[in-house]
Amino acid sequence: MTRTSWLRAVSAAVAVGLVTFVTGGVLGFAWGSGSAARTIASADAAVHFVAREEGPAAVNDWDVLMRNNPIEALMAGCTGINIAVENGRKGCRMWLWIEPPALSSPKPSS
């Protein structure tokens, strides 16, 4: 009888642990999915377009490009020899930086 009680107690403990683990996983997944959906829903139209056309992972790439490239300055340089035409479409030759600018070291004082 003692062995049966021990087996029931161990089985109950394993069952409680398993239910807790599965419940935590499901709730964590639901919270994470909802959080991503809320972030995308609160973003502006350009980010919505990127998320819809390319998927949520592309939103991170979009963010990197927007943070590392001064768009107004780049677009101002789209004149003259920087304009390309291919298949009837105009394009601009410009650098798209994928890393932030290097930090400059402080100049020694004289």
Secondary structure, DSSP 4 states (H G I P E B T S, - for coil): -HHHHHHHHHHHHHHHHHHHHHHHHHHHHHHHHHHHHHHHHHS-HHHHHHHHHH-HHHHHHHHHHHHHS-HHHHHHT-SGGGEEEETTEEEE-----SSPPPPPPPPPP-
